[in-house]
């Protein structure tokens, strides 16, 4: 019997049950229905410290991510990222970019770079390797077109995807997502989320 794929979603939303959570739940349901699985990592629940910018993880050669001097939740997250067949990277827009939760996660992806002392710039460890598929998910209070062209969120999500060795297979940005204290998604937006999920399953 053919084994399904395992997708890892990284959720940078602060709000439980908010727009981002709803989109990820719809995607997970679609992926499950196609014989694969999706694990959702809610960064709000993970014990992750800030990057110390010591670059110790970047001194270790090889394709595998380097080892961080901090023994915290990021170690397990990187292990799960490495074992995944594909990704969903998600964060709502705060102050024109990803949330601080997702930014902290992105900075802790430093082990995916190789930057020995004396070199002018780092190299991505995953460059030249086959790219795993990723879907990028975000939302914003502004109209969706402004979120795409005026904000940095999707660009930041794409940088994270490239860093871990992934290539975007599609993006979903939900505009006007803050019109009420609680927004419940339905119809077209959820159908779009499910269509994108099928590209991973």
Backbone as a chain_set.jsonl record, in Angstrom:
{"seq": "XXXXXXXXXXXXXXXXXXXXXXXXXXXXXXXXXXXXXXXXXXXXXXXXXXXXXXXXXXXXXXXXXXXXXXXXXXXXXXXXXXXXXXXXXXXXXXXXXXXXXXXXXXXXXXXXXXXXXXXXXXXXXXXXXXXXXXXXXXXXXXXXXXXXXXXXXXXXXXXXXXXXXXXXXXXXXXXXXXXXXXXXXXXXXXXXXXXXXXXXX", "coords": {"N": [[0.844, -1.203, 0.0], [0.544, 2.199, -0.841], [2.285, 4.647, 0.903], [1.161, 7.617, 2.461], [1.934, 11.151, 2.157], [3.749, 13.244, 4.452], [3.035, 16.264, 5.765], [4.241, 19.294, 7.086], [3.036, 21.991, 8.865], [3.72, 25.304, 9.715], [2.667, 27.537, 12.001], [2.294, 30.871, 12.497], [0.487, 32.421, 13.914], [-0.998, 34.429, 16.483], [-3.505, 34.05, 17.535], [-5.747, 31.733, 18.721], [-7.984, 29.766, 16.909], [-8.423, 31.708, 15.016], [-8.319, 33.358, 11.741], [-6.049, 32.27, 10.392], [-5.705, 29.811, 11.734], [-8.117, 28.557, 11.023], [-7.83, 28.286, 8.242], [-5.628, 26.538, 8.102], [-6.68, 24.292, 9.37], [-8.64, 23.547, 7.529], [-7.023, 22.847, 5.374], [-5.546, 20.742, 6.483], [-7.596, 18.893, 6.85], [-8.316, 18.358, 4.204], [-5.934, 17.231, 3.219], [-5.7, 14.992, 4.859], [-7.936, 13.582, 4.008], [-7.025, 12.646, 1.624], [-5.3, 10.645, 2.102], [-2.884, 11.361, 3.221], [-0.963, 13.157, 5.726], [-1.065, 15.988, 7.949], [0.817, 17.836, 10.079], [0.433, 20.344, 12.471], [2.335, 22.923, 13.634], [2.067, 25.054, 16.141], [3.413, 28.027, 16.698], [2.968, 29.707, 18.841], [2.75, 28.076, 21.002], [5.174, 26.924, 21.395], [8.346, 26.436, 22.998], [10.564, 28.557, 22.267], [13.56, 30.284, 22.014], [15.109, 33.511, 21.385], [17.228, 34.088, 18.538], [20.701, 34.055, 19.102], [22.594, 35.112, 17.52], [25.163, 34.147, 17.339], [26.348, 32.507, 15.522], [27.388, 29.991, 15.728], [26.092, 27.644, 14.91], [26.373, 27.85, 12.219], [28.911, 27.267, 11.519], [29.392, 24.635, 11.103], [30.1, 22.248, 8.691], [28.457, 20.761, 5.771], [25.352, 19.29, 4.472], [23.26, 18.938, 6.226], [21.298, 20.685, 8.698], [23.005, 22.846, 10.984], [23.961, 22.507, 14.482], [22.308, 24.152, 17.065], [23.325, 26.259, 19.791], [21.465, 26.623, 21.725], [19.358, 24.712, 23.656], [16.43, 24.108, 23.021], [12.928, 24.295, 22.05], [13.232, 24.613, 19.299], [15.002, 22.804, 18.253], [13.613, 20.35, 18.035], [11.653, 21.194, 16.227], [13.126, 21.703, 13.867], [14.012, 19.121, 13.342], [11.554, 17.941, 12.712], [10.874, 19.431, 10.451], [12.863, 18.59, 8.702], [12.15, 15.934, 8.304], [9.811, 16.078, 6.899], [7.629, 15.884, 3.99], [6.66, 18.027, 2.667], [5.501, 21.461, 3.017], [3.51, 23.87, 4.847], [3.631, 27.215, 5.28], [2.714, 29.676, 7.45], [1.417, 32.821, 8.398], [-0.263, 35.568, 9.821], [-0.608, 39.042, 8.798], [1.144, 41.483, 10.481], [1.784, 44.768, 11.248], [2.698, 45.266, 8.637], [4.169, 43.006, 7.943], [5.284, 39.599, 8.628], [4.227, 38.051, 11.717], [5.753, 38.677, 14.972], [6.192, 36.25, 16.194], [6.533, 34.474, 14.005], [8.713, 35.676, 12.81], [10.705, 35.339, 14.745], [10.941, 32.547, 14.633], [11.888, 32.345, 11.964], [14.393, 33.598, 12.172], [15.657, 31.741, 13.746], [16.189, 29.802, 11.933], [18.752, 29.874, 11.162], [20.616, 27.678, 11.364], [20.346, 26.44, 8.873], [22.029, 27.715, 7.214], [25.369, 27.982, 5.944], [28.17, 29.471, 7.059], [31.15, 30.039, 7.397], [33.679, 31.461, 9.53], [35.263, 34.338, 8.276], [34.317, 34.105, 5.679], [32.54, 35.974, 3.193], [29.777, 35.929, 2.902], [26.819, 33.964, 3.718], [25.961, 30.56, 2.713], [23.145, 28.82, 1.457], [22.366, 25.747, 2.832], [20.738, 23.948, 1.535], [20.743, 24.58, -1.13], [20.882, 23.608, -4.531], [19.836, 21.135, -4.096], [17.028, 18.861, -4.457], [13.895, 20.472, -4.396], [11.457, 20.681, -1.867], [7.855, 20.789, -1.852], [5.941, 23.724, -1.04], [3.343, 25.64, 0.502], [2.229, 28.914, 0.899], [0.676, 30.86, 3.349], [-1.375, 33.525, 4.336], [-2.939, 36.413, 5.903], [-4.69, 39.566, 6.065], [-5.747, 42.78, 7.327], [-6.264, 44.681, 5.45], [-7.468, 45.162, 2.009], [-7.03, 42.289, -0.124], [-5.346, 42.61, -2.43], [-3.733, 44.769, -1.744], [-2.398, 43.624, 0.378], [-0.818, 41.802, -0.98], [0.864, 43.323, -2.679], [1.782, 45.476, -1.206], [2.718, 44.77, 1.301], [5.129, 42.923, 3.309], [4.747, 40.294, 3.981], [4.248, 37.823, 2.472], [6.644, 37.706, 1.106], [8.485, 37.356, 3.189], [7.632, 34.858, 4.15], [8.266, 33.335, 1.924], [11.058, 33.533, 1.872], [11.677, 32.063, 4.169], [10.758, 29.566, 3.309], [12.519, 29.017, 1.151], [14.893, 28.88, 2.582], [14.693, 26.505, 4.093], [14.794, 24.671, 2.122], [12.672, 24.505, 0.294], [10.151, 25.068, -2.267], [7.787, 27.401, -3.32], [4.515, 26.383, -4.082], [2.24, 27.686, -4.363], [0.192, 30.42, -3.174], [-1.832, 31.82, -0.589], [-3.635, 34.526, 0.319], [-5.679, 36.079, 2.494], [-7.72, 38.772, 2.395], [-9.158, 41.655, 4.14], [-9.586, 40.618, 6.715], [-10.194, 41.31, 9.276], [-12.709, 42.298, 10.006], [-14.458, 41.965, 12.064], [-14.719, 41.041, 15.569], [-14.469, 38.244, 15.654], [-13.854, 36.298, 12.928], [-15.404, 34.135, 10.71], [-14.541, 31.816, 8.387], [-15.699, 30.822, 5.158], [-17.05, 29.158, 2.245], [-15.695, 30.409, -0.74], [-13.044, 31.068, 0.106], [-12.247, 28.932, 1.786], [-12.482, 26.853, -0.033], [-10.454, 27.523, -1.794], [-8.24, 27.182, -0.09], [-8.361, 24.416, 0.269], [-7.906, 23.541, -2.353], [-5.249, 24.344, -2.721], [-4.058, 22.741, -0.783], [-4.226, 20.263, -1.968], [-2.155, 20.302, -3.752], [-0.035, 19.587, -2.252], [-0.613, 17.111, -1.149]], "CA": [[0.0, 0.0, 0.0], [1.336, 3.425, -0.95], [2.234, 5.493, 2.099], [0.879, 9.015, 2.171], [2.957, 12.141, 2.483], [3.622, 13.934, 5.736], [3.211, 17.707, 5.59], [4.388, 20.056, 8.325], [2.592, 23.386, 8.789], [4.234, 26.178, 10.767], [1.64, 28.556, 12.197], [2.791, 32.018, 13.243], [-0.611, 33.252, 14.415], [-1.153, 34.56, 17.934], [-4.894, 33.836, 17.947], [-6.337, 30.415, 18.565], [-9.277, 29.797, 16.246], [-8.518, 32.836, 14.089], [-8.35, 33.083, 10.305], [-4.963, 31.362, 10.011], [-6.031, 28.483, 12.262], [-9.195, 27.981, 10.221], [-7.278, 27.895, 6.945], [-4.79, 25.362, 8.281], [-7.55, 23.149, 9.674], [-9.25, 23.119, 6.267], [-5.985, 22.192, 4.583], [-5.247, 19.466, 7.127], [-8.725, 18.003, 6.563], [-8.209, 17.953, 2.8], [-4.768, 16.355, 3.083], [-6.055, 13.729, 5.519], [-8.885, 12.886, 3.158], [-6.317, 12.111, 0.458], [-4.391, 9.597, 2.536], [-1.65, 11.901, 3.763], [-1.161, 13.762, 7.043], [-0.488, 17.314, 8.145], [1.097, 18.224, 11.46], [0.445, 21.796, 12.627], [3.171, 23.428, 14.718], [1.646, 26.394, 16.545], [4.572, 28.661, 17.318], [2.568, 30.329, 20.099], [2.838, 27.066, 22.055], [6.5, 26.318, 21.383], [9.378, 27.122, 23.789], [11.644, 28.942, 21.356], [14.25, 31.515, 22.38], [15.569, 34.353, 20.282], [18.553, 33.78, 18.005], [21.767, 34.786, 19.779], [23.469, 35.644, 16.468], [26.536, 33.734, 17.63], [26.789, 31.847, 14.294], [28.025, 28.694, 15.98], [25.429, 26.632, 14.083], [26.722, 28.069, 10.819], [30.303, 26.877, 11.304], [29.463, 23.188, 10.863], [29.908, 21.984, 7.257], [27.55, 19.696, 5.395], [24.007, 19.618, 4.013], [22.328, 18.921, 7.351], [21.345, 21.904, 9.515], [23.942, 22.837, 12.095], [23.393, 22.375, 15.823], [22.217, 25.416, 17.795], [23.809, 26.175, 21.172], [20.306, 26.642, 22.61], [18.648, 23.435, 23.713], [15.03, 24.447, 23.247], [11.968, 23.67, 21.158], [13.571, 24.733, 17.889], [15.696, 21.583, 17.84], [12.585, 19.413, 17.603], [10.987, 21.718, 15.03], [13.998, 21.47, 12.715], [13.946, 17.687, 13.054], [10.282, 17.675, 12.036], [10.969, 20.014, 9.117], [13.727, 17.737, 7.891], [11.464, 14.67, 8.009], [8.57, 16.344, 6.163], [7.606, 15.8, 2.526], [6.233, 19.329, 2.166], [5.274, 22.434, 4.081], [2.668, 25.06, 4.794], [4.185, 28.261, 6.132], [1.562, 30.561, 7.624], [1.467, 33.9, 9.382], [-1.023, 36.768, 9.459], [0.178, 40.257, 8.64], [1.182, 42.441, 11.584], [2.707, 45.878, 10.977], [3.158, 45.142, 7.248], [4.994, 41.835, 7.703], [4.91, 38.455, 9.448], [4.192, 38.303, 13.158], [7.012, 38.487, 15.689], [6.342, 34.808, 16.401], [7.115, 33.842, 12.822], [10.036, 36.268, 12.596], [11.622, 34.658, 15.659], [11.163, 31.237, 14.014], [12.732, 32.526, 10.782], [15.761, 33.881, 12.597], [16.217, 30.506, 14.282], [16.547, 28.921, 10.821], [20.17, 30.087, 10.87], [21.352, 26.432, 11.117], [20.261, 26.062, 7.468], [23.063, 28.436, 6.488], [26.78, 27.671, 6.212], [28.869, 30.749, 6.98], [32.365, 29.944, 8.216], [34.338, 32.726, 9.824], [36.102, 34.821, 7.188], [33.564, 34.15, 4.423], [31.826, 37.243, 3.066], [28.327, 35.74, 2.949], [26.452, 32.562, 3.954], [25.366, 29.756, 1.659], [22.049, 27.959, 1.869], [22.79, 24.347, 2.786], [19.853, 23.163, 0.669], [20.881, 24.967, -2.531], [21.329, 22.539, -5.399], [19.108, 19.904, -3.781], [15.638, 18.857, -4.898], [13.08, 21.321, -3.535], [10.183, 20.164, -1.387], [6.78, 21.756, -2.135], [5.419, 24.516, 0.076], [2.253, 26.584, 0.262], [2.365, 30.069, 1.782], [-0.664, 31.278, 3.766], [-1.399, 34.718, 5.176], [-4.16, 37.216, 5.912], [-4.44, 40.946, 6.476], [-6.952, 43.58, 7.505], [-6.453, 45.462, 4.225], [-7.856, 44.345, 0.857], [-6.02, 41.313, -0.467], [-4.37, 43.099, -3.403], [-2.764, 45.583, -1.011], [-1.572, 42.701, 1.13], [0.154, 41.161, -1.865], [1.837, 44.227, -3.304], [2.271, 46.52, -0.308], [3.242, 44.24, 2.554], [6.281, 42.034, 3.181], [4.458, 39.002, 4.588], [4.495, 36.696, 1.569], [8.083, 37.662, 0.814], [9.153, 36.759, 4.354], [7.3, 33.436, 4.136], [9.007, 32.713, 0.835], [12.457, 33.425, 2.306], [11.741, 30.916, 5.078], [10.615, 28.357, 2.494], [13.778, 28.774, 0.436], [15.933, 28.543, 3.547], [14.59, 25.103, 4.507], [14.891, 23.818, 0.946], [11.348, 24.328, -0.308], [9.745, 25.983, -3.328], [6.361, 27.676, -3.223], [3.62, 25.841, -5.105], [1.039, 28.496, -4.353], [-0.001, 31.296, -2.033], [-3.196, 32.204, -0.24], [-3.673, 35.687, 1.193], [-7.059, 36.469, 2.731], [-7.846, 40.169, 2.753], [-10.303, 42.099, 4.938], [-9.743, 39.532, 7.679], [-10.408, 41.834, 10.628], [-13.926, 43.094, 9.98], [-15.246, 41.683, 13.262], [-13.867, 40.418, 16.588], [-14.218, 36.861, 15.239], [-14.214, 36.084, 11.532], [-15.557, 32.727, 10.358], [-14.346, 31.647, 6.954], [-16.578, 29.87, 4.487], [-17.161, 29.283, 0.798], [-14.604, 30.525, -1.694], [-11.728, 31.068, 0.75], [-11.938, 27.578, 2.227], [-12.276, 26.037, -1.237], [-9.102, 27.852, -2.277], [-7.3, 26.522, 0.815], [-8.385, 22.984, -0.029], [-7.248, 23.325, -3.647], [-3.806, 24.443, -2.506], [-3.637, 21.578, -0.009], [-4.106, 19.128, -2.878], [-0.847, 20.364, -4.4], [0.935, 18.974, -1.344], [-0.986, 15.729, -0.843]], "C": [[0.876, 1.249, 0.0], [1.161, 4.301, 0.292], [2.001, 6.942, 1.698], [2.032, 9.913, 2.569], [2.691, 12.752, 3.858], [3.995, 15.399, 5.537], [3.33, 18.365, 6.964], [3.972, 21.504, 8.061], [3.149, 24.153, 9.978], [3.31, 27.382, 10.857], [2.157, 29.68, 13.082], [1.71, 32.936, 13.763], [-0.626, 33.277, 15.937], [-2.494, 34.013, 18.411], [-5.363, 32.428, 17.679], [-7.726, 30.543, 17.941], [-9.467, 30.943, 15.277], [-8.474, 32.393, 12.632], [-7.275, 32.076, 9.903], [-5.236, 29.948, 10.493], [-7.105, 27.809, 11.413], [-8.696, 27.503, 8.858], [-6.449, 26.62, 7.068], [-5.618, 24.124, 8.595], [-8.228, 22.629, 8.404], [-8.249, 22.374, 5.398], [-5.647, 20.821, 5.159], [-6.343, 18.441, 6.841], [-8.651, 17.481, 5.134], [-7.065, 16.959, 2.612], [-5.046, 14.993, 3.699], [-6.992, 12.903, 4.651], [-8.258, 12.273, 1.922], [-5.217, 11.127, 0.865], [-3.056, 10.059, 3.039], [-1.947, 12.529, 5.125], [-0.521, 15.134, 7.094], [-0.382, 17.612, 9.632], [1.172, 19.738, 11.537], [1.277, 22.156, 13.851], [2.732, 24.854, 15.012], [2.784, 27.058, 17.312], [4.226, 29.32, 18.647], [2.689, 29.365, 21.28], [4.237, 26.492, 22.218], [7.51, 27.123, 22.209], [10.608, 27.431, 22.939], [12.253, 30.261, 21.831], [14.612, 32.321, 21.143], [16.951, 33.907, 19.822], [19.59, 34.658, 18.709], [22.744, 35.428, 18.801], [24.931, 35.306, 16.725], [27.189, 33.032, 16.44], [27.506, 30.531, 14.527], [27.418, 27.606, 15.101], [25.874, 26.707, 12.633], [28.165, 27.685, 10.502], [30.443, 25.414, 10.898], [29.178, 22.892, 9.395], [28.875, 20.887, 7.022], [26.185, 20.196, 4.983], [23.0, 19.688, 5.162], [22.414, 20.229, 8.137], [22.345, 21.758, 10.654], [23.214, 22.734, 13.426], [23.449, 23.722, 16.547], [22.717, 25.214, 19.228], [22.653, 26.197, 22.168], [19.57, 25.303, 22.534], [17.187, 23.716, 24.046], [14.16, 23.82, 22.17], [12.324, 23.732, 19.688], [14.293, 23.494, 17.378], [14.705, 20.561, 17.298], [11.892, 19.887, 16.331], [11.832, 21.461, 13.79], [14.012, 19.993, 12.348], [12.666, 17.336, 12.303], [10.264, 18.268, 10.626], [11.78, 19.116, 8.189], [13.025, 16.451, 7.461], [10.24, 14.852, 7.128], [8.751, 16.161, 4.661], [7.205, 17.127, 1.884], [5.809, 20.198, 3.326], [4.106, 23.373, 3.771], [3.284, 26.049, 5.771], [3.147, 29.37, 6.219], [1.816, 31.604, 8.701], [0.56, 35.028, 8.923], [-0.088, 37.964, 9.361], [0.032, 41.147, 9.867], [2.206, 43.516, 11.259], [3.445, 45.668, 9.665], [4.031, 43.927, 6.97], [4.489, 40.67, 8.552], [4.883, 38.858, 10.919], [5.577, 38.12, 13.765], [7.26, 37.013, 15.986], [7.021, 34.148, 15.206], [8.503, 34.405, 12.545], [11.071, 35.608, 13.497], [11.962, 33.268, 15.121], [12.118, 31.364, 12.834], [14.186, 32.769, 11.165], [16.442, 32.629, 13.148], [16.456, 29.45, 13.194], [17.999, 29.119, 10.395], [20.947, 28.786, 10.672], [21.295, 25.944, 9.671], [21.264, 26.831, 6.603], [24.449, 27.959, 6.884], [27.576, 28.946, 5.988], [30.11, 30.705, 7.866], [32.995, 31.315, 8.42], [35.288, 33.086, 8.692], [35.401, 34.877, 5.847], [32.722, 35.42, 4.38], [30.323, 37.093, 3.228], [28.019, 34.266, 3.195], [25.979, 31.881, 2.677], [24.206, 28.98, 2.256], [22.496, 26.508, 1.751], [21.984, 23.538, 1.775], [19.939, 23.569, -0.798], [21.437, 23.807, -3.349], [20.659, 21.209, -5.137], [17.68, 20.002, -4.321], [14.775, 19.62, -3.897], [11.789, 20.611, -3.134], [9.097, 21.209, -1.641], [6.332, 22.478, -0.87], [4.259, 25.366, -0.408], [2.38, 27.679, 1.319], [0.984, 30.646, 2.072], [-0.568, 32.512, 4.645], [-2.774, 35.375, 5.111], [-3.788, 38.627, 6.32], [-5.767, 41.684, 6.599], [-7.276, 44.385, 6.252], [-7.007, 44.574, 3.114], [-6.706, 43.457, 0.395], [-4.965, 41.811, -1.429], [-3.324, 43.969, -2.73], [-1.841, 44.69, -0.184], [-0.496, 42.045, 0.284], [1.237, 42.11, -2.349], [2.446, 45.228, -2.328], [2.914, 46.032, 0.968], [4.344, 43.222, 2.283], [5.979, 40.59, 3.567], [4.779, 37.826, 3.671], [5.968, 36.582, 1.215], [8.852, 37.005, 1.954], [8.866, 35.259, 4.427], [8.088, 32.698, 3.061], [10.481, 32.564, 1.174], [12.628, 32.23, 3.244], [11.649, 29.605, 4.298], [11.914, 28.029, 1.777], [14.866, 28.306, 1.398], [15.897, 27.066, 3.924], [14.588, 24.136, 3.318], [13.578, 23.541, 0.269], [11.126, 25.353, -1.421], [8.24, 26.151, -3.266], [5.603, 27.092, -4.406], [2.302, 26.611, -5.128], [0.94, 29.321, -3.091], [-1.48, 31.59, -1.834], [-3.112, 33.368, 0.728], [-5.123, 36.164, 1.294], [-7.11, 37.919, 3.192], [-9.095, 40.455, 3.57], [-10.642, 41.088, 6.043], [-10.013, 40.016, 9.099], [-11.656, 42.706, 10.703], [-14.818, 42.911, 11.185], [-14.321, 41.058, 14.293], [-13.535, 38.963, 16.281], [-14.737, 36.685, 13.821], [-14.273, 34.585, 11.268], [-15.488, 32.596, 8.846], [-15.314, 30.614, 6.393], [-16.425, 30.038, 2.974], [-15.849, 29.352, 0.051], [-13.236, 30.423, -1.044], [-11.329, 29.665, 1.185], [-11.732, 26.642, 1.037], [-10.887, 26.276, -1.813], [-8.041, 27.177, -1.403], [-7.217, 25.027, 0.513], [-7.713, 22.678, -1.371], [-5.73, 23.375, -3.499], [-3.284, 23.236, -1.737], [-3.43, 20.371, -0.922], [-2.763, 19.143, -3.625], [0.237, 19.733, -3.53], [0.665, 17.497, -1.121], [-0.737, 14.808, -2.021]], "O": [[1.84, 1.336, 0.76], [0.044, 4.647, 0.677], [2.57, 7.43, 0.722], [2.979, 9.487, 3.23], [1.562, 12.767, 4.349], [5.129, 15.724, 5.185], [2.595, 18.022, 7.89], [4.488, 22.155, 7.152], [3.056, 23.697, 11.117], [3.185, 28.152, 9.905], [2.427, 29.477, 14.265], [1.972, 34.108, 14.031], [-0.31, 32.285, 16.594], [-2.615, 33.565, 19.552], [-5.375, 31.979, 16.534], [-8.545, 31.341, 18.398], [-10.568, 31.134, 14.761], [-8.58, 31.204, 12.328], [-7.552, 31.135, 9.159], [-5.025, 28.988, 9.753], [-7.007, 26.618, 11.119], [-9.096, 26.441, 8.381], [-6.558, 25.724, 6.231], [-5.296, 23.028, 8.137], [-8.374, 21.42, 8.223], [-8.595, 21.38, 4.758], [-5.48, 19.854, 4.416], [-6.057, 17.265, 6.616], [-8.896, 16.301, 4.885], [-7.222, 15.955, 1.917], [-4.676, 13.963, 3.137], [-6.863, 11.682, 4.567], [-8.89, 11.464, 1.243], [-4.323, 10.818, 0.078], [-2.168, 9.239, 3.267], [-3.072, 12.437, 5.617], [0.441, 15.414, 6.379], [-1.384, 17.633, 10.347], [1.893, 20.36, 10.758], [0.964, 21.745, 14.968], [2.993, 25.761, 14.222], [3.077, 26.684, 18.448], [5.101, 29.48, 19.498], [2.727, 29.798, 22.432], [4.461, 25.655, 23.092], [7.532, 28.352, 22.132], [11.566, 26.658, 22.903], [11.535, 31.242, 22.027], [14.442, 31.869, 20.011], [17.747, 33.408, 20.617], [19.378, 35.857, 18.889], [23.618, 36.196, 19.202], [25.827, 36.075, 16.377], [28.414, 32.963, 16.346], [28.16, 30.01, 13.624], [28.136, 26.742, 14.598], [25.762, 25.726, 11.898], [28.593, 27.768, 9.351], [31.493, 25.001, 10.405], [28.11, 23.252, 8.899], [28.474, 20.181, 7.947], [25.883, 21.381, 5.123], [22.007, 20.411, 5.08], [23.489, 20.821, 8.231], [22.507, 20.675, 11.217], [21.99, 22.86, 13.485], [24.504, 24.35, 16.629], [22.555, 24.14, 19.806], [22.833, 25.831, 23.33], [19.213, 24.841, 21.451], [16.759, 23.582, 25.192], [14.601, 22.919, 21.457], [11.769, 22.972, 18.895], [14.204, 23.169, 16.194], [14.922, 19.976, 16.237], [11.577, 19.08, 15.456], [11.302, 21.041, 12.762], [14.022, 19.65, 11.166], [12.687, 16.533, 11.371], [9.7, 17.67, 9.709], [11.416, 18.912, 7.031], [13.281, 15.939, 6.371], [9.681, 13.864, 6.651], [9.857, 16.264, 4.129], [7.394, 17.318, 0.682], [5.76, 19.75, 4.471], [3.768, 23.629, 2.615], [3.439, 25.748, 6.954], [2.744, 29.938, 5.204], [2.357, 31.307, 9.766], [0.603, 35.412, 7.754], [1.066, 37.907, 9.784], [-1.08, 41.52, 10.244], [3.373, 43.208, 11.018], [4.658, 45.864, 9.583], [4.586, 43.812, 5.877], [3.403, 40.739, 9.127], [5.449, 39.88, 11.307], [6.457, 37.499, 13.169], [8.408, 36.573, 16.025], [7.959, 33.366, 15.363], [9.382, 33.675, 12.087], [12.192, 35.344, 13.063], [13.121, 32.855, 15.145], [13.058, 30.578, 12.711], [15.099, 32.211, 10.555], [17.658, 32.476, 13.031], [16.877, 28.333, 13.496], [18.423, 28.584, 9.37], [21.878, 28.775, 9.867], [22.113, 25.114, 9.276], [21.334, 26.616, 5.393], [24.674, 27.576, 8.032], [27.654, 29.447, 4.866], [30.118, 31.27, 8.959], [32.857, 32.21, 7.585], [36.033, 32.235, 8.206], [35.83, 35.614, 4.959], [32.246, 35.888, 5.415], [29.655, 38.036, 3.65], [28.854, 33.405, 2.916], [25.642, 32.538, 1.692], [24.262, 28.537, 3.403], [22.953, 26.083, 0.69], [22.483, 22.559, 1.22], [19.273, 22.962, -1.637], [22.352, 23.11, -2.91], [20.882, 20.248, -5.874], [17.188, 21.094, -4.605], [14.91, 19.434, -2.687], [11.114, 20.013, -3.973], [9.392, 22.404, -1.644], [6.344, 21.914, 0.224], [4.198, 25.759, -1.573], [2.611, 27.394, 2.494], [0.207, 30.893, 1.149], [0.222, 32.549, 5.588], [-3.652, 34.946, 4.361], [-2.705, 38.863, 6.855], [-6.781, 41.261, 6.043], [-8.433, 44.733, 6.017], [-7.017, 43.352, 3.259], [-5.54, 43.834, 0.513], [-3.791, 41.475, -1.271], [-2.151, 43.92, -3.098], [-0.648, 44.966, -0.06], [0.602, 41.766, 0.765], [2.407, 41.732, -2.419], [3.517, 45.774, -2.595], [3.589, 46.8, 1.654], [4.476, 42.72, 1.166], [6.866, 39.74, 3.49], [5.515, 36.922, 4.067], [6.483, 35.477, 1.044], [9.755, 36.201, 1.724], [9.763, 34.473, 4.734], [8.523, 31.566, 3.27], [11.097, 31.566, 0.8], [13.596, 31.478, 3.133], [12.371, 28.652, 4.588], [12.361, 26.882, 1.796], [15.667, 27.435, 1.06], [16.946, 26.437, 4.061], [14.402, 22.932, 3.49], [13.378, 22.457, -0.278], [11.822, 26.365, -1.502], [7.501, 25.171, -3.172], [5.982, 27.273, -5.563], [1.364, 26.231, -5.829], [1.525, 28.977, -2.063], [-2.266, 31.604, -2.781], [-2.584, 33.226, 1.831], [-5.716, 36.596, 0.306], [-6.6, 38.253, 4.262], [-9.982, 39.61, 3.682], [-11.804, 40.752, 6.273], [-10.055, 39.209, 10.029], [-11.661, 43.732, 11.383], [-15.821, 43.61, 11.331], [-13.241, 40.586, 13.937], [-12.444, 38.493, 16.607], [-15.919, 36.898, 13.551], [-13.326, 33.854, 11.557], [-16.283, 33.194, 8.121], [-15.694, 29.66, 7.071], [-15.749, 30.953, 2.501], [-14.995, 28.475, 0.184], [-12.349, 29.759, -1.582], [-10.188, 29.253, 0.974], [-10.899, 25.738, 1.097], [-10.224, 25.342, -2.264], [-7.053, 26.656, -1.92], [-6.131, 24.447, 0.503], [-7.027, 21.664, -1.504], [-5.013, 22.556, -4.075], [-2.184, 22.757, -2.011], [-2.55, 19.548, -0.67], [-2.296, 18.097, -4.076], [1.309, 19.385, -4.026], [1.595, 16.715, -0.925], [-0.997, 13.608, -1.931]]}, "num_chains": 1, "name": "protein.A"}
